[in-house]
Amino acid sequence: MSLFINIPEDKEPLPSLKTGRGKLLWIASTDHKQLGIMYLWLALFFFVIGGLEAMAIRAQLAFPDNDLISPELYNQIFTMHGTTMIFLVLMPAMVGLATYLIPLMIGANEMAFPRLNAFSLWMTCLGGMLLYFSFFAGGAPNAGWFNYAPLSENNYSSTNGVDYFLVGLILTGIGSIGAGLNFITTILTLRSPDIKLNMLPLFVWMMLVNAFLMLAAFPLLNAGLFMMLIDRQFDAHFFIPSTGGSAILWQHFFWAFGHPEVYILALPAFGIISEVIPVFSRKPIYGYKFVASSSVAIGLLSYSVWAHHMFSVGLSNAVNGFFAISSMLIGIPTGLKVINWVGTMHKGSISLSIPMLFAIAFLVDFTFGGLSGISFAIVPIDWQLTDTYYLVAHLHYVFLGGSLFGIFAGIYYWFPKISGRMLSPKLGKWHFWLFVLGFNLTFFLQHILGILGMPRRIYTYPDLPYWKVLNIFSSIGAIFMFIGMAIFFWNIYKTLKKPRTAVANPWDAWTLEWSTPSPPELKNFDEIPQVHSRRPLWDLNNPDNPDKKLN
Amino acid sequence: MPNHYFLKITDVDLIDELFVYFLIVASIIFLLVVFFTFFYLFRYGVKKRPERPSQKVGNGNVEYSLATLVSIITGVFVYLTIVTMGKVQTIPENPQPFLEITGHQWWWEAKYPNSGVITSNQIYIPTGKKILLKLNSADVIHSWWVPELGRKMDMMPGRDNYMWFYADKEGEYLGACSEFCGVQHARMRIRVTALNPEAFEVWEQKQLRPVATTNTKEFLKGKKLFETKTCTNCHAINGTDFKENIGPNLTHFASRKRFLADMKVNNEKNLRAWLTNPQDVKSGAKMPNFILSESEVDALVAYLNYLK
C-alpha cells in the first residue's frame, strides 16, 4: 500500500514567480506559498514600524513630566502602534502562516480561490499603505485604535487622520473577509479524500473556527467604519450624541467586532502551540477532541462577550451581569486547552528547541494574561481597573505572550519548510531570552502601575510615589525586547544568505507538510497522500506502532 | 477586626475584597500551571528519556473532572460578581445627586445642586457621607475615577450616569480622567478634597459669596480687559451677565489651590505663564494665545488673584 496516489495536472498553470521570470509576477502571483511568504514579509515590515512606535512610547514614558514627544504626536503614535500591531502585524502573520500551511497540511495543491487569495493580500497591503500615508497628509489618526466617537468625529478630530484610519481598515477588513472565506472553502472542499474532519491537524482546525470568526466579525467592523466615514464626509449623525446619534452605538459595533478579533488573533496561536508541543514532546496531543471542540466553544462564546469592554459605560446590572457570565464562561474552554498542552508534556521526551522554548513561554505568559483577563470579567474589579496600565499589561500578555510567542514558535518551526534553511538556534536562544525576559519586565510592572492609578493613553504623568521607578524599569525591558528583535532580524538575514540545506522533515514531525521537500515545489503534491490517522508521517516512520486508524 | 469595619464597608472595600479573592485563586491556578510545566520539563527531558514515549492520547475522565472543577470556580466568581455588582451599582428611582460633574476637554465642571455652588477642577466633598454623583460630558467621552473614593464611571455625552462616592477621612485624593479624550487627556487629572462636614459647610458658604470687587487701578484695568478681550465668551462670573460655560467658571478663581485640571499650582508665576501663552503651558488647550502685552497680563493677574 503506497502513501500517495496520483493527482491530475492543472490544465492551465496559475501565475507564480516559479512559472515565469517577469518581475510583474511578484504582484500577479496566485501561488499560496508565495502569497503566504509575502504576508509574512508584510507583517515583518510593519512590525519594525510598530515596534519603533512602541520604543518611542516607552522613551516618552520613561520619566515623569517628560517632553520628548509632544502630546499631539504621542497620540498619533500610540494610535498607530495599536492599529499597526493588530491589523498589520498579527493579522497578516497569522493569515500568512495559514495561507502557506493549510493546503500543505490537508494534502491540497492550492487554495480554493487562488485569485481571491492574492486579492486579500493586496487589499491588506493597500490598507496598510493608506493608513501610513496619513502621516504625509496632515497627520495620522489620533483617536486611539478603537477610535471612540465622538472624539473621532469631525468636531474633535479635524485632521484627515481618522479618515485614513477608516478607509485603511475597511480595505484590510475586505482582505480579511476574503481570507476567511478562502480558508473555510479550502478546508471543507480541498482536503485529501482520506482526511476526515476529525483527522485535521489542530492548526487547521483552529484556522477553520477562526475563519468563521473572521467572516462574521469583519463585516461588523466595516459596517461601523462606513457609518463613521459617512458621518465625517457627509455630515451624518450616527455616532454624534449632540445631534441625535449615539456614542455607545459605535462602541457596540466596534467591540462586537473587537472581541471576536481578540480570539481571531489567539486561535491561530493556539493552533501553532498544538502542533509544536506534541512534536517536541514526541507524543500526540493530549485530548485532541477537547482541544478541537473547545475552540468551537470559544468561537461561539466570543460573540457574546463584547460588552465586557464597556462595563464602565453605565449599562444596567442586568446587561453587565450577562456579559460578565459569558466572559467568565469563555475562560473554561480556554483553561481546558492549557491543561491539555501541559498534559501533552506529561511522560513525553521533551527537547527544548527554539519553537518549544517559545511554546513554553506561551504557556506561562498566556496563562498569566488569560487569568488577568478574568479580573475584567469580574465587573466590580473592572470598574476600578479598566483603562489603566493594568489593562495595558493584560492585553500585552495576551497579544505578545499569547499571539506573538505563538507566531515566533511557528516561524522557528516552519522556517526550514518555508525557506529550506534552519534558523540559527544559537541566535534563536538570544532572541528568546532577551525578548521573553524583557517582555515580562516591561509588562509585569505595568500591572502594578495600573493598580497605583495610572490611566492608559497618557503622554505623560506626574511624579507620584513609585510611578517613576516602575516606568523606568518598564522602559528598560523594552530595550531588551528591542535587542532581541534585532537579533531575530539578523538571524533571518544571515540564514537567508546560506544555501538551502534543510531536510524535508528536520523536526521528525508528523503532519503532511513535512512530507514535501523543503521548500516545497510549486505543485505541493504529485500524488495524493494516503492518510489513515491524525499523524500520517508517524505511521510511515513507525510501522511497528501506528496510530489508531480513523478511516 | 474593629467593629466599624462591618458597619462601614465602602464600595472600594467591597471591590478590594473581591480583588483579593481573585488574586488568591488566580495565583494558585497560575502557580499550578507553572509548576507542572517546569516539573514535566525537568522530569521528562529528552536526555533523561531518549526512548520513544508511550503514545497516549489523553483521558476523557481527567478532562471532564478538571472541566467540572474549573466550572465550579467560575460559578463561585459569577456569584460573587453579581452580588458585589448589586451592592455597588444601586441607582435610586429619582436620583437626587449631591454633586454634578461635567467633563470638558480638559477640565471638570462641578455643581452642588443643594447649595447652588458652581466651581471647577477643585472639588470638595464632606466626609462620612455617601454622596451620589451625577456625571455627564459636554463634548467627548471622559471617565471619572478617584480610586480611593469609588468606582470608575464614564461620562457619556447626552446621557447622565450616577455613582456613589464616599470619603471616610479628611484629605486630598487623586484621580484622573480614564477615557482617552484628546490631546490633553494626560493633563486632565482630578484632586478631590474631603473636609469634615462643618469645614465643608464653611467652604460652601465662601463659594456662595458674590464675586469680590475693589477699586484699585490694576483690578479695574484687569476687569475691563477680562470683559473686553473676549474672555467672557468662554468664562462665567456669577452675578454678572457672563454665563458662558465653555471654560471654567472663574468667580472664586483665587480660592483654588491649583488650576488647569490639577496641572499647575495656582500662583502668580504659573498664572502669568498661562495668560502669556496658554499653548506653551498646555498645548492643545482650548484657550488661544491672546498676545497680551506684559502690562495687560499684570492687570489680568491682579484681577484674577483678587477673586477669592
Contacts between the chains, C-beta under 8 A, distances in Angstrom:
chain1	res1	chain2	res2	distance
A	70	B	283	6.4
A	71	B	183	5.0
A	71	B	184	6.3
A	71	B	186	6.7
A	71	B	283	6.2
A	71	B	284	6.1
A	72	B	183	5.8
A	72	B	283	7.0
A	72	B	284	6.4
A	75	B	180	7.9
A	75	B	182	7.7
A	75	B	183	6.5
A	75	B	185	7.9
A	143	B	180	7.5
A	144	B	180	4.9
A	148	B	140	7.6
A	148	B	141	5.8
A	148	B	179	7.4
A	148	B	180	7.1
A	150	B	139	7.3
A	150	B	140	5.4
A	150	B	141	7.6
A	150	B	157	6.3
A	151	B	140	4.2
A	151	B	141	6.8
A	151	B	180	7.1
A	151	B	181	6.4
A	151	B	182	5.9
A	155	B	139	7.8
A	156	B	105	7.6
A	156	B	139	6.8
A	156	B	140	5.5
A	156	B	182	6.1
A	241	B	156	7.4
A	241	B	157	4.4
A	241	B	158	3.2
A	241	B	159	7.3
A	242	B	157	6.6
A	242	B	158	6.7
A	246	B	158	7.9
A	247	B	141	6.1
A	247	B	156	6.0
A	247	B	157	6.1
A	247	B	158	7.2
A	248	B	156	6.8
A	248	B	159	7.7
A	281	B	44	7.5
A	281	B	53	7.6
A	282	B	46	7.8
A	282	B	52	6.5
A	282	B	53	5.5
A	283	B	53	5.4
A	283	B	54	7.8
A	283	B	55	6.2
A	283	B	56	6.9
A	284	B	55	5.8
A	284	B	56	7.7
A	284	B	57	5.1
A	285	B	57	7.6
A	285	B	58	7.6
A	286	B	56	7.6
A	286	B	57	7.2
A	286	B	58	4.4
A	287	B	57	7.6
A	287	B	58	3.7
A	287	B	59	7.7
A	287	B	60	7.7
A	287	B	63	5.3
A	288	B	57	6.6
A	288	B	58	7.1
A	289	B	58	7.9
A	290	B	58	7.2
A	290	B	63	5.0
A	312	B	143	6.3
A	312	B	151	7.8
A	312	B	152	5.1
A	312	B	153	6.1
A	312	B	154	5.0
A	312	B	178	7.8
A	312	B	179	8.0
A	313	B	154	5.0
A	313	B	156	6.6
A	314	B	153	6.2
A	314	B	154	6.1
A	314	B	156	6.6
A	314	B	159	7.1
A	314	B	161	3.9
A	317	B	82	8.0
A	317	B	85	5.4
A	317	B	86	6.0
A	317	B	89	5.6
A	320	B	85	6.3
A	320	B	89	7.7
A	321	B	81	7.6
A	321	B	82	5.5
A	321	B	85	6.6
A	324	B	78	7.0
A	324	B	81	5.1
A	324	B	82	7.4
A	324	B	85	7.5
A	325	B	78	5.5
A	328	B	74	5.0
A	328	B	77	6.2
A	328	B	78	5.7
A	328	B	81	7.7
A	329	B	74	6.8
A	331	B	70	7.5
A	331	B	74	6.3
A	332	B	67	6.5
A	332	B	70	5.2
A	332	B	71	5.8
A	332	B	74	6.0
A	335	B	29	7.8
A	335	B	70	4.9
A	336	B	63	6.8
A	336	B	66	7.1
A	336	B	67	5.7
A	336	B	70	7.0
A	338	B	33	6.1
A	339	B	63	7.5
A	339	B	66	5.4
A	340	B	58	7.2
A	340	B	63	7.5
A	342	B	33	6.4
A	342	B	36	5.0
A	342	B	37	5.7
A	342	B	40	7.0
A	343	B	58	6.8
A	343	B	62	7.5
A	345	B	37	7.1
A	345	B	40	4.1
A	345	B	41	7.1
A	345	B	44	6.4
A	346	B	40	5.8
A	346	B	44	7.2
A	347	B	44	6.0
A	347	B	53	5.7
A	347	B	54	6.6
A	347	B	56	7.2
A	348	B	40	7.3
A	348	B	44	5.0
A	348	B	49	7.7
A	348	B	53	5.2
A	349	B	44	6.5
A	349	B	45	8.0
A	349	B	46	5.0
A	349	B	49	4.6
A	349	B	50	6.6
A	349	B	51	7.0
A	349	B	52	7.2
A	349	B	53	4.9
A	350	B	40	7.0
A	350	B	41	6.0
A	350	B	44	5.2
A	350	B	45	5.6
A	350	B	46	6.0
A	351	B	45	7.8
A	351	B	46	4.2
A	352	B	41	7.4
A	352	B	45	7.7
A	360	B	37	6.4
A	360	B	41	7.0
A	363	B	33	6.9
A	363	B	37	5.4
A	364	B	33	7.2
A	364	B	34	5.8
A	364	B	37	6.5
A	367	B	29	7.7
A	367	B	30	6.0
A	367	B	33	4.8
A	367	B	34	7.8
A	368	B	30	6.0
A	371	B	26	4.3
A	371	B	29	6.2
A	371	B	30	5.7
A	372	B	26	7.5
A	374	B	22	7.0
A	374	B	26	6.7
A	374	B	77	7.4
A	375	B	19	7.1
A	375	B	22	5.4
A	375	B	26	7.3
A	377	B	77	8.0
A	377	B	81	7.5
A	378	B	18	6.2
A	378	B	22	5.9
A	378	B	77	6.1
A	378	B	80	7.4
A	378	B	81	4.9
A	379	B	81	5.5
A	379	B	84	7.8
A	379	B	85	4.9
A	380	B	14	6.7
A	380	B	15	4.5
A	380	B	18	5.6
A	380	B	81	6.9
A	380	B	84	4.6
A	380	B	85	5.8
A	380	B	88	5.5
A	380	B	151	7.2
A	381	B	15	6.3
A	381	B	18	6.0
A	381	B	19	5.3
A	381	B	22	6.4
A	383	B	15	6.7
A	383	B	88	7.0
A	383	B	151	3.9
A	383	B	152	5.3
A	383	B	153	7.7
A	384	B	12	7.8
A	384	B	15	5.4
A	384	B	19	7.6
A	384	B	145	8.0
A	384	B	147	6.2
A	384	B	151	6.5
A	384	B	152	6.3
A	386	B	152	6.5
A	386	B	178	7.6
A	387	B	143	6.4
A	387	B	152	7.4
A	387	B	178	4.4
A	387	B	179	6.1
A	388	B	178	6.9
A	453	B	145	7.8
A	453	B	147	5.0
A	453	B	174	6.9
A	453	B	175	7.2
A	453	B	176	7.0
A	455	B	145	7.2
A	455	B	176	4.8
A	455	B	177	7.0
A	455	B	178	4.5
A	455	B	185	8.0
A	456	B	178	7.9
A	456	B	180	7.6
A	457	B	180	4.2
A	457	B	185	6.1
A	457	B	186	7.9
A	458	B	176	7.6
A	458	B	185	6.2
A	458	B	186	3.5
A	459	B	185	7.9
A	459	B	186	4.8
A	460	B	186	5.3
A	460	B	187	7.8
A	461	B	186	6.7
A	462	B	189	7.2
A	464	B	174	7.3
A	542	B	52	7.7
A	545	B	52	7.7
A	545	B	55	6.7
A	547	B	55	7.1
A	548	B	57	7.9
